[in-house]
């Protein structure tokens, strides 16, 4: 069974954090919500409290197939300050294992040089930062999948992002079955 980790911090965007968890769990992916903060509970960008399953110090990164970063400016800044997370993002990318980020969070990848020469997207407010990191920016796609790297634009693309993660881990057939089941898109 595929296994994913969604990393949260104070300031993470609620919808971008929870939607991938929901969709991946519907697809029977084992998902851990992992706090990088000292406590399991974080205060998200709109003051919603989210309780993680685990803290970053209590996980074995080798257990996962995909690492996922939600956005939110303050949350992204907190994720970007987490050296253990960044070290493992680089390791995963080097191994060709999945890394995914939405909204402002793809800037963490850009800052690590992981998007150099790769197609990607993010929130329009951070396009310049992605380009400065060497990314080939795709402005008109809700989600961009470039090999093992999945990026998405913003809270409004969270379902598209979550479905892309399902497709990455479980295949297109499972992704489309889930899309139909949740009645997302054209009916």
Residue, then its C-alpha position, 0 to 999 in steps of 0.5 A: x500500500x502506498x504511503x504519504x505524509x502531509x507536513x503541517x505547521x502553524x500558518x498552513x492553509x487549511x483546505x490545502x492541507x486537509x483536501x489531499x488527506x481526504x482524497x488520498x484516504x478515500x483512495x486507500x492510501x495510508x496518510x500521516x499528517x505530520x507536524x513540524x511544530x513542537x506540538x501535534x496541534x497547529x493553528x492554521x492560516x484561518x485560525x482553524x486548529x488541526x491535530x497531526x497524527x505524528x511529529x516530524x521527529x517521530x517518523x521514518x521518512x523511508x516509510x513514505x512514497x510521497x511528501x506533501x506540503x500545503x501552502x499558506x505564506x506563514x506555513x510555507x515559511x515555517x516548512x522552509x525553516x525545517x531543516x529535517x524536512x528540507x533534507x528529506x525533500x532533497x533525498x526524495x527528489x534524488x531518489x525519484x520519489x514523490x514530492x508535492x506542494x501547493x500554493x506558496x509551498x513550491x517555493x520551498x522546492x525552488x529554494x532547494x534547486x529542485x525545480x531547476x529546469x522542471x515544469x511547475x506552477x504555484x500561486x501567482x503571487x510567487x511566480x517570480x520566485x519559482x522562475x528565480x529558482x530555475x523553474x519552467x513556469x506553467x501559468x495556465x494549469x491548475x496542477x503540473x506533474x513533472x516526473x516525481x514533482x507535483x505542484x499546484x496553484x492555490x486553495x481553489x485547486x486543492x481537489x485537482x491537486x489531491x486527485x493528481x496525488x491519487x493518480x501519481x500513487x494509485x494510477x489514472x483509473x483510480x483517480x478517475x473513479x474517485x473523481x466520478x465518485x466525488x462528482x468533481x468536474x463535469x457531470 
